Amino acid sequence: MNYFSISAGVIAIGYSIYTVFIRKNNPEKFKKLEPMKKFWGEKLGIVIHFIGYTVTPLIVGIIFIHKGINGLSIF
């Protein structure tokens, strides 16, 4: 087991969960969301922001944890 990789994965998943929570309860805390909505449009800006700040950290976290459990290092 590589505990550093597992820890990094848990942090990434925690960040993803945090963004879901903030998106539901206090979306005005996202400083980059408004510029993205202005540049890409309302709907596409939200989708890109969601993928970049919620989905991607979740996937990365799962991969890091999987690698860590198998004894591999992310570096």
Buried (B, 14 or more C-beta within 10 A) or exposed (E): EBEEBBEBBBEBBEBBBEBBEBBEEEEEEBEEBEEBBEEBEEEEBBBBBBEEBBEBBBBBBBBBBEBBEEEEEBE
